[in-house]
Amino acid sequence: MPARPDMRQFLAALACSAVLSTSGSAQRTTLTAVARAFVAVDTPIVALTHVTVIDGTGAPSRDDQTILLRDGRIERVGPTRAVAIPGGAKVLDLAGHTVIPGIVGLHEHTYFGGIRQTAPMNAGAYLYLAMGVTTAMTGTLTNIAWALA
């Protein structure tokens, strides 16, 4: 059973945080040495099994689900007993874990410094991603816009 249309946004965010891929293509991204230090799973097919899924719509959570990721995209979500896992897939048994939509951070400090000099926080983006933040707006720019208004 394919993912429900109301879950597609949630599942897309999950895919971005779970598997790095080239957008719009089946070709896999080559990870830099810096990025590789933050990636635990780098295979084309990943199955997250026995998870509880909260889809962010207000619907009740769904227990014992499997999320199948292929080339960085969600291919299927459903009850673990009903999702066929292809041969060669990396299977992660995540019983006791919950999968939620990616978190949108609207006041993150991804840059340090003043208005005229800013230095990117090198590992900051990876750390935010590890904590579930898949979309962020830097608080520094927010503060500058507020101060200039």
Biotite code that builds the C-alpha atoms (Angstrom):
import biotite.structure as struc

atoms = struc.array([
    struc.Atom([0.000, 0.000, 0.000], chain_id="A", res_id=1, res_name="MET", atom_name="CA", element="C"),
    struc.Atom([1.566, 3.355, -1.000], chain_id="A", res_id=2, res_name="PRO", atom_name="CA", element="C"),
    struc.Atom([1.844, 6.216, 1.459], chain_id="A", res_id=3, res_name="ALA", atom_name="CA", element="C"),
    struc.Atom([-1.361, 8.170, 2.098], chain_id="A", res_id=4, res_name="ARG", atom_name="CA", element="C"),
    struc.Atom([-1.389, 11.560, 0.313], chain_id="A", res_id=5, res_name="PRO", atom_name="CA", element="C"),
    struc.Atom([-1.700, 13.434, 3.649], chain_id="A", res_id=6, res_name="ASP", atom_name="CA", element="C"),
    struc.Atom([1.540, 11.807, 4.841], chain_id="A", res_id=7, res_name="MET", atom_name="CA", element="C"),
    struc.Atom([3.705, 12.630, 1.827], chain_id="A", res_id=8, res_name="ARG", atom_name="CA", element="C"),
    struc.Atom([5.142, 15.861, 3.275], chain_id="A", res_id=9, res_name="GLN", atom_name="CA", element="C"),
    struc.Atom([6.031, 14.125, 6.525], chain_id="A", res_id=10, res_name="PHE", atom_name="CA", element="C"),
    struc.Atom([7.594, 11.198, 4.754], chain_id="A", res_id=11, res_name="LEU", atom_name="CA", element="C"),
    struc.Atom([9.614, 13.418, 2.418], chain_id="A", res_id=12, res_name="ALA", atom_name="CA", element="C"),
    struc.Atom([11.147, 15.126, 5.434], chain_id="A", res_id=13, res_name="ALA", atom_name="CA", element="C"),
    struc.Atom([11.975, 11.762, 6.952], chain_id="A", res_id=14, res_name="LEU", atom_name="CA", element="C"),
    struc.Atom([13.663, 10.652, 3.753], chain_id="A", res_id=15, res_name="ALA", atom_name="CA", element="C"),
    struc.Atom([15.816, 13.763, 3.690], chain_id="A", res_id=16, res_name="CYS", atom_name="CA", element="C"),
    struc.Atom([17.045, 13.118, 7.207], chain_id="A", res_id=17, res_name="SER", atom_name="CA", element="C"),
    struc.Atom([17.486, 9.368, 6.802], chain_id="A", res_id=18, res_name="ALA", atom_name="CA", element="C"),
    struc.Atom([19.188, 9.004, 3.427], chain_id="A", res_id=19, res_name="VAL", atom_name="CA", element="C"),
    struc.Atom([21.146, 11.534, 1.381], chain_id="A", res_id=20, res_name="LEU", atom_name="CA", element="C"),
    struc.Atom([20.357, 11.500, -2.323], chain_id="A", res_id=21, res_name="SER", atom_name="CA", element="C"),
    struc.Atom([20.461, 13.630, -5.445], chain_id="A", res_id=22, res_name="THR", atom_name="CA", element="C"),
    struc.Atom([17.102, 15.338, -5.826], chain_id="A", res_id=23, res_name="SER", atom_name="CA", element="C"),
    struc.Atom([15.106, 14.194, -8.838], chain_id="A", res_id=24, res_name="GLY", atom_name="CA", element="C"),
    struc.Atom([17.511, 11.464, -9.856], chain_id="A", res_id=25, res_name="SER", atom_name="CA", element="C"),
    struc.Atom([18.224, 7.850, -9.063], chain_id="A", res_id=26, res_name="ALA", atom_name="CA", element="C"),
    struc.Atom([21.953, 8.598, -8.972], chain_id="A", res_id=27, res_name="GLN", atom_name="CA", element="C"),
    struc.Atom([23.382, 8.492, -5.452], chain_id="A", res_id=28, res_name="ARG", atom_name="CA", element="C"),
    struc.Atom([25.276, 11.407, -3.969], chain_id="A", res_id=29, res_name="THR", atom_name="CA", element="C"),
    struc.Atom([28.970, 10.983, -3.260], chain_id="A", res_id=30, res_name="THR", atom_name="CA", element="C"),
    struc.Atom([29.494, 12.060, 0.334], chain_id="A", res_id=31, res_name="LEU", atom_name="CA", element="C"),
    struc.Atom([32.370, 14.306, 1.323], chain_id="A", res_id=32, res_name="THR", atom_name="CA", element="C"),
    struc.Atom([34.667, 13.159, 4.125], chain_id="A", res_id=33, res_name="ALA", atom_name="CA", element="C"),
    struc.Atom([33.078, 15.742, 6.433], chain_id="A", res_id=34, res_name="VAL", atom_name="CA", element="C"),
    struc.Atom([29.533, 14.583, 5.644], chain_id="A", res_id=35, res_name="ALA", atom_name="CA", element="C"),
    struc.Atom([30.471, 10.895, 5.884], chain_id="A", res_id=36, res_name="ARG", atom_name="CA", element="C"),
    struc.Atom([31.389, 11.391, 9.561], chain_id="A", res_id=37, res_name="ALA", atom_name="CA", element="C"),
    struc.Atom([27.714, 12.148, 10.248], chain_id="A", res_id=38, res_name="PHE", atom_name="CA", element="C"),
    struc.Atom([26.147, 9.366, 8.132], chain_id="A", res_id=39, res_name="VAL", atom_name="CA", element="C"),
    struc.Atom([25.550, 6.014, 9.798], chain_id="A", res_id=40, res_name="ALA", atom_name="CA", element="C"),
    struc.Atom([23.697, 4.326, 6.920], chain_id="A", res_id=41, res_name="VAL", atom_name="CA", element="C"),
    struc.Atom([24.750, 4.820, 3.299], chain_id="A", res_id=42, res_name="ASP", atom_name="CA", element="C"),
    struc.Atom([22.953, 2.188, 1.225], chain_id="A", res_id=43, res_name="THR", atom_name="CA", element="C"),
    struc.Atom([20.396, 2.566, -1.578], chain_id="A", res_id=44, res_name="PRO", atom_name="CA", element="C"),
    struc.Atom([17.603, 0.604, 0.150], chain_id="A", res_id=45, res_name="ILE", atom_name="CA", element="C"),
    struc.Atom([16.820, 0.957, 3.854], chain_id="A", res_id=46, res_name="VAL", atom_name="CA", element="C"),
    struc.Atom([13.939, -0.539, 5.818], chain_id="A", res_id=47, res_name="ALA", atom_name="CA", element="C"),
    struc.Atom([13.034, 1.015, 9.172], chain_id="A", res_id=48, res_name="LEU", atom_name="CA", element="C"),
    struc.Atom([11.039, -1.780, 10.809], chain_id="A", res_id=49, res_name="THR", atom_name="CA", element="C"),
    struc.Atom([8.755, -2.001, 13.851], chain_id="A", res_id=50, res_name="HIS", atom_name="CA", element="C"),
    struc.Atom([8.571, 1.789, 14.349], chain_id="A", res_id=51, res_name="VAL", atom_name="CA", element="C"),
    struc.Atom([5.717, 3.839, 15.714], chain_id="A", res_id=52, res_name="THR", atom_name="CA", element="C"),
    struc.Atom([4.726, 6.520, 13.173], chain_id="A", res_id=53, res_name="VAL", atom_name="CA", element="C"),
    struc.Atom([3.300, 9.897, 14.139], chain_id="A", res_id=54, res_name="ILE", atom_name="CA", element="C"),
    struc.Atom([2.312, 11.658, 10.919], chain_id="A", res_id=55, res_name="ASP", atom_name="CA", element="C"),
    struc.Atom([1.761, 15.149, 12.344], chain_id="A", res_id=56, res_name="GLY", atom_name="CA", element="C"),
    struc.Atom([-1.849, 15.417, 11.164], chain_id="A", res_id=57, res_name="THR", atom_name="CA", element="C"),
    struc.Atom([-3.400, 14.793, 14.585], chain_id="A", res_id=58, res_name="GLY", atom_name="CA", element="C"),
    struc.Atom([-4.301, 11.215, 13.681], chain_id="A", res_id=59, res_name="ALA", atom_name="CA", element="C"),
    struc.Atom([-3.458, 8.571, 16.282], chain_id="A", res_id=60, res_name="PRO", atom_name="CA", element="C"),
    struc.Atom([0.041, 7.127, 16.109], chain_id="A", res_id=61, res_name="SER", atom_name="CA", element="C"),
    struc.Atom([0.442, 3.843, 14.249], chain_id="A", res_id=62, res_name="ARG", atom_name="CA", element="C"),
    struc.Atom([2.448, 1.079, 15.919], chain_id="A", res_id=63, res_name="ASP", atom_name="CA", element="C"),
    struc.Atom([4.593, -1.625, 14.293], chain_id="A", res_id=64, res_name="ASP", atom_name="CA", element="C"),
    struc.Atom([5.095, 0.128, 10.955], chain_id="A", res_id=65, res_name="GLN", atom_name="CA", element="C"),
    struc.Atom([7.844, -0.314, 8.359], chain_id="A", res_id=66, res_name="THR", atom_name="CA", element="C"),
    struc.Atom([9.186, 2.571, 6.297], chain_id="A", res_id=67, res_name="ILE", atom_name="CA", element="C"),
    struc.Atom([10.964, 1.513, 3.108], chain_id="A", res_id=68, res_name="LEU", atom_name="CA", element="C"),
    struc.Atom([13.426, 4.050, 1.681], chain_id="A", res_id=69, res_name="LEU", atom_name="CA", element="C"),
    struc.Atom([14.872, 3.628, -1.820], chain_id="A", res_id=70, res_name="ARG", atom_name="CA", element="C"),
    struc.Atom([17.450, 6.039, -3.239], chain_id="A", res_id=71, res_name="ASP", atom_name="CA", element="C"),
    struc.Atom([16.527, 8.709, -0.724], chain_id="A", res_id=72, res_name="GLY", atom_name="CA", element="C"),
    struc.Atom([12.785, 8.526, -1.275], chain_id="A", res_id=73, res_name="ARG", atom_name="CA", element="C"),
    struc.Atom([9.997, 6.948, 0.708], chain_id="A", res_id=74, res_name="ILE", atom_name="CA", element="C"),
    struc.Atom([8.763, 4.020, -1.315], chain_id="A", res_id=75, res_name="GLU", atom_name="CA", element="C"),
    struc.Atom([6.291, 2.524, 1.132], chain_id="A", res_id=76, res_name="ARG", atom_name="CA", element="C"),
    struc.Atom([4.908, 2.836, 4.655], chain_id="A", res_id=77, res_name="VAL", atom_name="CA", element="C"),
    struc.Atom([2.674, 0.268, 6.229], chain_id="A", res_id=78, res_name="GLY", atom_name="CA", element="C"),
    struc.Atom([2.240, -2.405, 8.858], chain_id="A", res_id=79, res_name="PRO", atom_name="CA", element="C"),
    struc.Atom([5.468, -4.382, 9.242], chain_id="A", res_id=80, res_name="THR", atom_name="CA", element="C"),
    struc.Atom([3.704, -7.652, 8.414], chain_id="A", res_id=81, res_name="ARG", atom_name="CA", element="C"),
    struc.Atom([2.487, -6.199, 5.087], chain_id="A", res_id=82, res_name="ALA", atom_name="CA", element="C"),
    struc.Atom([5.616, -4.460, 3.725], chain_id="A", res_id=83, res_name="VAL", atom_name="CA", element="C"),
    struc.Atom([7.867, -6.713, 1.626], chain_id="A", res_id=84, res_name="ALA", atom_name="CA", element="C"),
    struc.Atom([11.534, -5.874, 2.168], chain_id="A", res_id=85, res_name="ILE", atom_name="CA", element="C"),
    struc.Atom([13.654, -6.321, -0.967], chain_id="A", res_id=86, res_name="PRO", atom_name="CA", element="C"),
    struc.Atom([16.780, -8.462, -0.877], chain_id="A", res_id=87, res_name="GLY", atom_name="CA", element="C"),
    struc.Atom([19.918, -6.471, -0.183], chain_id="A", res_id=88, res_name="GLY", atom_name="CA", element="C"),
    struc.Atom([18.108, -3.846, 1.888], chain_id="A", res_id=89, res_name="ALA", atom_name="CA", element="C"),
    struc.Atom([19.734, -2.571, 5.065], chain_id="A", res_id=90, res_name="LYS", atom_name="CA", element="C"),
    struc.Atom([17.182, -3.486, 7.747], chain_id="A", res_id=91, res_name="VAL", atom_name="CA", element="C"),
    struc.Atom([17.116, -1.450, 10.942], chain_id="A", res_id=92, res_name="LEU", atom_name="CA", element="C"),
    struc.Atom([14.902, -2.971, 13.641], chain_id="A", res_id=93, res_name="ASP", atom_name="CA", element="C"),
    struc.Atom([13.750, 0.114, 15.497], chain_id="A", res_id=94, res_name="LEU", atom_name="CA", element="C"),
    struc.Atom([11.239, -1.420, 17.906], chain_id="A", res_id=95, res_name="ALA", atom_name="CA", element="C"),
    struc.Atom([10.608, 1.066, 20.693], chain_id="A", res_id=96, res_name="GLY", atom_name="CA", element="C"),
    struc.Atom([11.443, 4.069, 18.485], chain_id="A", res_id=97, res_name="HIS", atom_name="CA", element="C"),
    struc.Atom([9.050, 6.663, 17.102], chain_id="A", res_id=98, res_name="THR", atom_name="CA", element="C"),
    struc.Atom([9.328, 8.416, 13.724], chain_id="A", res_id=99, res_name="VAL", atom_name="CA", element="C"),
    struc.Atom([7.980, 11.970, 13.537], chain_id="A", res_id=100, res_name="ILE", atom_name="CA", element="C"),
    struc.Atom([7.865, 14.615, 10.795], chain_id="A", res_id=101, res_name="PRO", atom_name="CA", element="C"),
    struc.Atom([10.997, 16.692, 10.311], chain_id="A", res_id=102, res_name="GLY", atom_name="CA", element="C"),
    struc.Atom([11.126, 19.665, 12.656], chain_id="A", res_id=103, res_name="ILE", atom_name="CA", element="C"),
    struc.Atom([11.047, 23.178, 11.175], chain_id="A", res_id=104, res_name="VAL", atom_name="CA", element="C"),
    struc.Atom([13.266, 25.520, 13.185], chain_id="A", res_id=105, res_name="GLY", atom_name="CA", element="C"),
    struc.Atom([12.355, 29.175, 12.727], chain_id="A", res_id=106, res_name="LEU", atom_name="CA", element="C"),
    struc.Atom([15.035, 30.706, 14.918], chain_id="A", res_id=107, res_name="HIS", atom_name="CA", element="C"),
    struc.Atom([18.278, 28.742, 14.616], chain_id="A", res_id=108, res_name="GLU", atom_name="CA", element="C"),
    struc.Atom([21.715, 30.277, 15.030], chain_id="A", res_id=109, res_name="HIS", atom_name="CA", element="C"),
    struc.Atom([23.499, 28.807, 12.034], chain_id="A", res_id=110, res_name="THR", atom_name="CA", element="C"),
    struc.Atom([25.829, 31.832, 11.716], chain_id="A", res_id=111, res_name="TYR", atom_name="CA", element="C"),
    struc.Atom([27.977, 33.521, 14.317], chain_id="A", res_id=112, res_name="PHE", atom_name="CA", element="C"),
    struc.Atom([29.213, 37.096, 14.184], chain_id="A", res_id=113, res_name="GLY", atom_name="CA", element="C"),
    struc.Atom([27.884, 40.576, 13.608], chain_id="A", res_id=114, res_name="GLY", atom_name="CA", element="C"),
    struc.Atom([26.091, 42.195, 10.694], chain_id="A", res_id=115, res_name="ILE", atom_name="CA", element="C"),
    struc.Atom([29.275, 42.773, 8.689], chain_id="A", res_id=116, res_name="ARG", atom_name="CA", element="C"),
    struc.Atom([31.057, 39.524, 9.466], chain_id="A", res_id=117, res_name="GLN", atom_name="CA", element="C"),
    struc.Atom([29.421, 36.155, 9.728], chain_id="A", res_id=118, res_name="THR", atom_name="CA", element="C"),
    struc.Atom([31.055, 32.759, 9.920], chain_id="A", res_id=119, res_name="ALA", atom_name="CA", element="C"),
    struc.Atom([29.045, 29.614, 9.205], chain_id="A", res_id=120, res_name="PRO", atom_name="CA", element="C"),
    struc.Atom([28.817, 27.057, 11.966], chain_id="A", res_id=121, res_name="MET", atom_name="CA", element="C"),
    struc.Atom([30.579, 24.179, 10.147], chain_id="A", res_id=122, res_name="ASN", atom_name="CA", element="C"),
    struc.Atom([29.029, 21.216, 11.962], chain_id="A", res_id=123, res_name="ALA", atom_name="CA", element="C"),
    struc.Atom([25.871, 23.070, 12.973], chain_id="A", res_id=124, res_name="GLY", atom_name="CA", element="C"),
    struc.Atom([23.734, 21.925, 10.057], chain_id="A", res_id=125, res_name="ALA", atom_name="CA", element="C"),
    struc.Atom([24.647, 18.284, 10.673], chain_id="A", res_id=126, res_name="TYR", atom_name="CA", element="C"),
    struc.Atom([23.909, 18.613, 14.382], chain_id="A", res_id=127, res_name="LEU", atom_name="CA", element="C"),
    struc.Atom([20.503, 20.183, 13.721], chain_id="A", res_id=128, res_name="TYR", atom_name="CA", element="C"),
    struc.Atom([19.738, 17.373, 11.264], chain_id="A", res_id=129, res_name="LEU", atom_name="CA", element="C"),
    struc.Atom([20.756, 14.772, 13.846], chain_id="A", res_id=130, res_name="ALA", atom_name="CA", element="C"),
    struc.Atom([18.214, 16.342, 16.227], chain_id="A", res_id=131, res_name="MET", atom_name="CA", element="C"),
    struc.Atom([15.425, 16.118, 13.628], chain_id="A", res_id=132, res_name="GLY", atom_name="CA", element="C"),
    struc.Atom([15.524, 19.682, 12.279], chain_id="A", res_id=133, res_name="VAL", atom_name="CA", element="C"),
    struc.Atom([15.160, 19.313, 8.514], chain_id="A", res_id=134, res_name="THR", atom_name="CA", element="C"),
    struc.Atom([14.347, 22.972, 7.719], chain_id="A", res_id=135, res_name="THR", atom_name="CA", element="C"),
    struc.Atom([15.836, 25.987, 9.485], chain_id="A", res_id=136, res_name="ALA", atom_name="CA", element="C"),
    struc.Atom([15.920, 29.761, 9.240], chain_id="A", res_id=137, res_name="MET", atom_name="CA", element="C"),
    struc.Atom([18.875, 31.415, 10.897], chain_id="A", res_id=138, res_name="THR", atom_name="CA", element="C"),
    struc.Atom([18.069, 33.537, 13.921], chain_id="A", res_id=139, res_name="GLY", atom_name="CA", element="C"),
    struc.Atom([20.895, 35.919, 13.025], chain_id="A", res_id=140, res_name="THR", atom_name="CA", element="C"),
    struc.Atom([19.119, 37.018, 9.845], chain_id="A", res_id=141, res_name="LEU", atom_name="CA", element="C"),
    struc.Atom([15.825, 37.237, 11.737], chain_id="A", res_id=142, res_name="THR", atom_name="CA", element="C"),
    struc.Atom([17.454, 39.486, 14.337], chain_id="A", res_id=143, res_name="ASN", atom_name="CA", element="C"),
    struc.Atom([19.039, 41.690, 11.654], chain_id="A", res_id=144, res_name="ILE", atom_name="CA", element="C"),
    struc.Atom([15.711, 42.076, 9.816], chain_id="A", res_id=145, res_name="ALA", atom_name="CA", element="C"),
    struc.Atom([13.960, 42.956, 13.090], chain_id="A", res_id=146, res_name="TRP", atom_name="CA", element="C"),
    struc.Atom([16.637, 45.481, 14.042], chain_id="A", res_id=147, res_name="ALA", atom_name="CA", element="C"),
    struc.Atom([16.468, 47.195, 10.641], chain_id="A", res_id=148, res_name="LEU", atom_name="CA", element="C"),
    struc.Atom([12.658, 47.367, 10.580], chain_id="A", res_id=149, res_name="ALA", atom_name="CA", element="C"),
])
